[in-house]
């Protein structure tokens, strides 16, 4: 089990670092590269650099509110 935990931890770290590197390059470095450079083919338009994190944050907040509401309703039923 310990080896599986290490593998999952390594995979999550690798994915997080990859996403962070991609997003950082996309938002900070790419605006300074000429628009006709081939590297622009690998990235979405700049508008999505704001829309994707905002959408992900809203989805996270919705799930968090639903989870908190579910836990509160469940604990209320146990007391009654």
BADREN-566588 format. One record per atom (N, C-alpha, C): residue number from 1; residue in one letter; atom name; x, y, z. Coordinates in steps of 0.2 Angstrom, whole numbers, plus 5000, padded with zeros to 4 digits. Each point is the difference from the previous one (the first is absolute). Layout:
N
k NUM&r A&a CA&X X&Y Y&Z Z
...
END
This chain:
80
k 1&r X&a N&X 5004&Y 4994&Z 5000
k 1&r X&a CA&X 4996&Y 5006&Z 5000
k 1&r X&a C&X 5004&Y 5006&Z 5000
k 2&r X&a N&X 5006&Y 5000&Z 5003
k 2&r X&a CA&X 5004&Y 5006&Z 5001
k 2&r X&a C&X 5003&Y 5002&Z 4993
k 3&r X&a N&X 5002&Y 4995&Z 4996
k 3&r X&a CA&X 5002&Y 5001&Z 4993
k 3&r X&a C&X 4995&Y 5003&Z 4996
k 4&r X&a N&X 4994&Y 4998&Z 5001
k 4&r X&a CA&X 4994&Y 5003&Z 4996
k 4&r X&a C&X 4999&Y 5007&Z 5002
k 5&r X&a N&X 5000&Y 5002&Z 5006
k 5&r X&a CA&X 5000&Y 5007&Z 5003
k 5&r X&a C&X 5005&Y 5004&Z 4997
k 6&r X&a N&X 5006&Y 4998&Z 5000
k 6&r X&a CA&X 5006&Y 5004&Z 4997
k 6&r X&a C&X 4999&Y 5001&Z 4992
k 7&r X&a N&X 4997&Y 4995&Z 4997
k 7&r X&a CA&X 4999&Y 5001&Z 4993
k 7&r X&a C&X 4994&Y 5005&Z 4998
k 8&r X&a N&X 4995&Y 5000&Z 5004
k 8&r X&a CA&X 4995&Y 5004&Z 5000
k 8&r X&a C&X 5002&Y 5007&Z 5001
k 9&r X&a N&X 5004&Y 5001&Z 5005
k 9&r X&a CA&X 5003&Y 5006&Z 5002
k 9&r X&a C&X 5004&Y 5003&Z 4995
k 10&r X&a N&X 5005&Y 4996&Z 4997
k 10&r X&a CA&X 5004&Y 5002&Z 4995
k 10&r X&a C&X 4996&Y 5002&Z 4994
k 11&r X&a N&X 4995&Y 4996&Z 4998
k 11&r X&a CA&X 4996&Y 5002&Z 4994
k 11&r X&a C&X 4996&Y 5007&Z 5001
k 12&r X&a N&X 4997&Y 5001&Z 5006
k 12&r X&a CA&X 4997&Y 5006&Z 5001
k 12&r X&a C&X 5005&Y 5006&Z 5000
k 13&r X&a N&X 5006&Y 4999&Z 5003
k 13&r X&a CA&X 5005&Y 5005&Z 5000
k 13&r X&a C&X 5002&Y 5002&Z 4993
k 14&r X&a N&X 5001&Y 4995&Z 4996
k 14&r X&a CA&X 5002&Y 5001&Z 4993
k 14&r X&a C&X 4994&Y 5003&Z 4996
k 15&r X&a N&X 4994&Y 4998&Z 5001
k 15&r X&a CA&X 4994&Y 5004&Z 4996
k 15&r X&a C&X 5000&Y 5007&Z 5002
k 16&r X&a N&X 5000&Y 5001&Z 5007
k 16&r X&a CA&X 5000&Y 5007&Z 5002
k 16&r X&a C&X 5006&Y 5004&Z 4998
k 17&r X&a N&X 5006&Y 4998&Z 5000
k 17&r X&a CA&X 5005&Y 5004&Z 4997
k 17&r X&a C&X 5000&Y 5001&Z 4993
k 18&r X&a N&X 4997&Y 4995&Z 4996
k 18&r X&a CA&X 4999&Y 5001&Z 4993
k 18&r X&a C&X 4995&Y 5005&Z 4998
k 19&r X&a N&X 4994&Y 5000&Z 5004
k 19&r X&a CA&X 4995&Y 5005&Z 4999
k 19&r X&a C&X 5003&Y 5007&Z 5002
k 20&r X&a N&X 5003&Y 5001&Z 5005
k 20&r X&a CA&X 5003&Y 5006&Z 5003
k 20&r X&a C&X 5005&Y 5003&Z 4994
k 21&r X&a N&X 5004&Y 4995&Z 4998
k 21&r X&a CA&X 5005&Y 5003&Z 4995
k 21&r X&a C&X 4997&Y 5002&Z 4993
k 22&r X&a N&X 4995&Y 4996&Z 4998
k 22&r X&a CA&X 4996&Y 5002&Z 4994
k 22&r X&a C&X 4996&Y 5006&Z 5001
k 23&r X&a N&X 4997&Y 5001&Z 5005
k 23&r X&a CA&X 4996&Y 5006&Z 5002
k 23&r X&a C&X 5005&Y 5006&Z 5000
k 24&r X&a N&X 5005&Y 5000&Z 5004
k 24&r X&a CA&X 5005&Y 5005&Z 5001
k 24&r X&a C&X 5003&Y 5002&Z 4993
k 25&r X&a N&X 5002&Y 4995&Z 4996
k 25&r X&a CA&X 5003&Y 5002&Z 4993
k 25&r X&a C&X 4994&Y 5003&Z 4996
k 26&r X&a N&X 4994&Y 4998&Z 5000
k 26&r X&a CA&X 4994&Y 5003&Z 4997
k 26&r X&a C&X 4999&Y 5007&Z 5001
k 27&r X&a N&X 5000&Y 5001&Z 5007
k 27&r X&a CA&X 4998&Y 5007&Z 5002
k 27&r X&a C&X 5005&Y 5005&Z 5000
k 28&r X&a N&X 5006&Y 4998&Z 5002
k 28&r X&a CA&X 5006&Y 5005&Z 5002
k 28&r X&a C&X 5004&Y 5000&Z 4994
k 29&r X&a N&X 5002&Y 4995&Z 4997
k 29&r X&a CA&X 5005&Y 5000&Z 4994
k 29&r X&a C&X 4997&Y 5001&Z 4993
k 30&r X&a N&X 4995&Y 4997&Z 4999
k 30&r X&a CA&X 4997&Y 5000&Z 4993
k 30&r X&a C&X 4998&Y 5007&Z 4998
k 31&r X&a N&X 4998&Y 5004&Z 5004
k 31&r X&a CA&X 4998&Y 5007&Z 4997
k 31&r X&a C&X 5006&Y 5004&Z 4997
k 32&r X&a N&X 5006&Y 4998&Z 5002
k 32&r X&a CA&X 5006&Y 5003&Z 4997
k 32&r X&a C&X 5003&Y 4997&Z 4994
k 33&r X&a N&X 4997&Y 4994&Z 4998
k 33&r X&a CA&X 5002&Y 4997&Z 4994
k 33&r X&a C&X 4996&Y 5002&Z 4994
k 34&r X&a N&X 5003&Y 5001&Z 4994
k 34&r X&a CA&X 4997&Y 5002&Z 4994
k 34&r X&a C&X 4994&Y 4996&Z 4999
k 35&r X&a N&X 4994&Y 5003&Z 4998
k 35&r X&a CA&X 4994&Y 4996&Z 4999
k 35&r X&a C&X 5001&Y 4995&Z 4994
k 36&r X&a N&X 5005&Y 5001&Z 4995
k 36&r X&a CA&X 5000&Y 4995&Z 4995
k 36&r X&a C&X 5005&Y 4994&Z 5001
k 37&r X&a N&X 5003&Y 5000&Z 5006
k 37&r X&a CA&X 5004&Y 4995&Z 5002
k 37&r X&a C&X 4996&Y 4993&Z 5001
k 38&r X&a N&X 5004&Y 4995&Z 4998
k 38&r X&a CA&X 4996&Y 4993&Z 5000
k 38&r X&a C&X 4998&Y 4998&Z 5007
k 39&r X&a N&X 5003&Y 5002&Z 5006
k 39&r X&a CA&X 4998&Y 4998&Z 5006
k 39&r X&a C&X 4993&Y 5002&Z 5002
k 40&r X&a N&X 4997&Y 5005&Z 4997
k 40&r X&a CA&X 4993&Y 5002&Z 5001
k 40&r X&a C&X 4995&Y 4995&Z 4998
k 41&r X&a N&X 5002&Y 4995&Z 4996
k 41&r X&a CA&X 4995&Y 4995&Z 4998
k 41&r X&a C&X 4999&Y 4995&Z 5006
k 42&r X&a N&X 5004&Y 5000&Z 5005
k 42&r X&a CA&X 4999&Y 4995&Z 5006
k 42&r X&a C&X 4996&Y 5003&Z 5005
k 43&r X&a N&X 4998&Y 5006&Z 5000
k 43&r X&a CA&X 4997&Y 5004&Z 5005
k 43&r X&a C&X 4993&Y 5002&Z 4998
k 44&r X&a N&X 4995&Y 5000&Z 5005
k 44&r X&a CA&X 4994&Y 5003&Z 4998
k 44&r X&a C&X 5000&Y 5008&Z 5000
k 45&r X&a N&X 4995&Y 5004&Z 4997
k 45&r X&a CA&X 5000&Y 5007&Z 5001
k 45&r X&a C&X 5001&Y 5003&Z 5007
k 46&r X&a N&X 5002&Y 5006&Z 5000
k 46&r X&a CA&X 5002&Y 5003&Z 5007
k 46&r X&a C&X 4993&Y 5000&Z 5004
k 47&r X&a N&X 4994&Y 5001&Z 4997
k 47&r X&a CA&X 4994&Y 5001&Z 5004
k 47&r X&a C&X 4999&Y 4994&Z 5004
k 48&r X&a N&X 5002&Y 4994&Z 4998
k 48&r X&a CA&X 4999&Y 4994&Z 5004
k 48&r X&a C&X 5004&Y 5000&Z 5006
k 49&r X&a N&X 5006&Y 5004&Z 5000
k 49&r X&a CA&X 5004&Y 5000&Z 5006
k 49&r X&a C&X 4996&Y 5003&Z 5006
k 50&r X&a N&X 4995&Y 5003&Z 4999
k 50&r X&a CA&X 4996&Y 5003&Z 5006
k 50&r X&a C&X 4994&Y 4996&Z 5001
k 51&r X&a N&X 4997&Y 4998&Z 4994
k 51&r X&a CA&X 4993&Y 4996&Z 5001
k 51&r X&a C&X 5001&Y 4993&Z 5003
k 52&r X&a N&X 5005&Y 4997&Z 4998
k 52&r X&a CA&X 5001&Y 4993&Z 5003
k 52&r X&a C&X 5001&Y 5000&Z 5008
k 53&r X&a N&X 5004&Y 5004&Z 5002
k 53&r X&a CA&X 5001&Y 5000&Z 5008
k 53&r X&a C&X 4994&Y 5003&Z 5003
k 54&r X&a N&X 4996&Y 5005&Z 4997
k 54&r X&a CA&X 4994&Y 5002&Z 5003
k 54&r X&a C&X 4995&Y 4995&Z 5000
k 55&r X&a N&X 4999&Y 4996&Z 4995
k 55&r X&a CA&X 4995&Y 4995&Z 4999
k 55&r X&a C&X 5002&Y 4994&Z 5005
k 56&r X&a N&X 5006&Y 4998&Z 5001
k 56&r X&a CA&X 5002&Y 4995&Z 5004
k 56&r X&a C&X 4999&Y 5002&Z 5008
k 57&r X&a N&X 5001&Y 5007&Z 5001
k 57&r X&a CA&X 4999&Y 5002&Z 5007
k 57&r X&a C&X 4993&Y 5000&Z 5002
k 58&r X&a N&X 4995&Y 5002&Z 4995
k 58&r X&a CA&X 4993&Y 5000&Z 5001
k 58&r X&a C&X 4998&Y 4993&Z 5001
k 59&r X&a N&X 5002&Y 4995&Z 4996
k 59&r X&a CA&X 4998&Y 4993&Z 5001
k 59&r X&a C&X 5002&Y 4997&Z 5007
k 60&r X&a N&X 5007&Y 5002&Z 5002
k 60&r X&a CA&X 5002&Y 4998&Z 5006
k 60&r X&a C&X 4996&Y 5003&Z 5006
k 61&r X&a N&X 4998&Y 5006&Z 5000
k 61&r X&a CA&X 4996&Y 5004&Z 5005
k 61&r X&a C&X 4993&Y 4996&Z 5000
k 62&r X&a N&X 4997&Y 4999&Z 4994
k 62&r X&a CA&X 4994&Y 4996&Z 5000
k 62&r X&a C&X 5000&Y 4994&Z 5004
k 63&r X&a N&X 5005&Y 4996&Z 4998
k 63&r X&a CA&X 5001&Y 4993&Z 5003
k 63&r X&a C&X 5001&Y 5001&Z 5007
k 64&r X&a N&X 5004&Y 5005&Z 5002
k 64&r X&a CA&X 5001&Y 5001&Z 5008
k 64&r X&a C&X 4994&Y 5002&Z 5003
k 65&r X&a N&X 4996&Y 5004&Z 4997
k 65&r X&a CA&X 4993&Y 5002&Z 5004
k 65&r X&a C&X 4996&Y 4994&Z 5000
k 66&r X&a N&X 4999&Y 4996&Z 4995
k 66&r X&a CA&X 4996&Y 4994&Z 5000
k 66&r X&a C&X 5002&Y 4995&Z 5005
k 67&r X&a N&X 5007&Y 4999&Z 5001
k 67&r X&a CA&X 5003&Y 4996&Z 5005
k 67&r X&a C&X 4998&Y 5002&Z 5007
k 68&r X&a N&X 5001&Y 5007&Z 5001
k 68&r X&a CA&X 4999&Y 5002&Z 5007
k 68&r X&a C&X 4992&Y 5000&Z 5001
k 69&r X&a N&X 4996&Y 5001&Z 4996
k 69&r X&a CA&X 4993&Y 4999&Z 5001
k 69&r X&a C&X 4998&Y 4993&Z 5001
k 70&r X&a N&X 5003&Y 4996&Z 4997
k 70&r X&a CA&X 4999&Y 4992&Z 5001
k 70&r X&a C&X 5002&Y 4998&Z 5007
k 71&r X&a N&X 5006&Y 5002&Z 5002
k 71&r X&a CA&X 5002&Y 4999&Z 5006
k 71&r X&a C&X 4996&Y 5003&Z 5006
k 72&r X&a N&X 4998&Y 5006&Z 4999
k 72&r X&a CA&X 4995&Y 5003&Z 5005
k 72&r X&a C&X 4994&Y 4997&Z 5000
k 73&r X&a N&X 4997&Y 4998&Z 4995
k 73&r X&a CA&X 4993&Y 4996&Z 5000
k 73&r X&a C&X 5001&Y 4993&Z 5003
k 74&r X&a N&X 5006&Y 4997&Z 4999
k 74&r X&a CA&X 5001&Y 4993&Z 5002
k 74&r X&a C&X 5001&Y 5001&Z 5008
k 75&r X&a N&X 5004&Y 5005&Z 5002
k 75&r X&a CA&X 5001&Y 5000&Z 5008
k 75&r X&a C&X 4993&Y 5002&Z 5003
k 76&r X&a N&X 4996&Y 5004&Z 4997
k 76&r X&a CA&X 4994&Y 5002&Z 5003
k 76&r X&a C&X 4995&Y 4994&Z 5001
k 77&r X&a N&X 5000&Y 4995&Z 4995
k 77&r X&a CA&X 4996&Y 4994&Z 5001
k 77&r X&a C&X 5002&Y 4996&Z 5005
k 78&r X&a N&X 5007&Y 5000&Z 5002
k 78&r X&a CA&X 5003&Y 4995&Z 5005
k 78&r X&a C&X 4998&Y 5003&Z 5007
k 79&r X&a N&X 4999&Y 5007&Z 5001
k 79&r X&a CA&X 4998&Y 5003&Z 5006
k 79&r X&a C&X 4993&Y 4999&Z 5001
k 80&r X&a N&X 4996&Y 4999&Z 4995
k 80&r X&a CA&X 4992&Y 5000&Z 5001
k 80&r X&a C&X 4998&Y 4993&Z 5002
END
